[in-house]
Amino acid sequence: MAKLGENLQILVRDNNIDQALRVLKKKMQREGVFREMKARRAYEKPSEKRAREKAEAVRRGRKAARKLAQREGLIPGRKKKAPARRAGGAS
């Protein structure tokens, strides 16, 4: 994560603003900017904040336990998607 006060820099190549905007949105998503903006729209009571953080911790713990069980072979892992075939292939 970027530190407070650290600038986020996006390079615009060949005047391609659309690509630069996509990159910016992706970086902001990774940094959690959108999540924080949504959280700050309205006041969150301290009791609600504790409950939310506890629920997030439980969710993280369950996810970690599930991943560990998958690695150990106790439960099957996620199925990988087969690559899509193209309709107009070489003849």
Secondary structure, 3 states (H helix, E strand, C coil): CCCCCCCCCCCCCCCCHHHHHHHHHHHHHHHCHHHHHHHCCCCCCHHHHHHHHHHHHHHHHHHHHHHHHHHHCCCCCCCCCCCCCCCCCCC
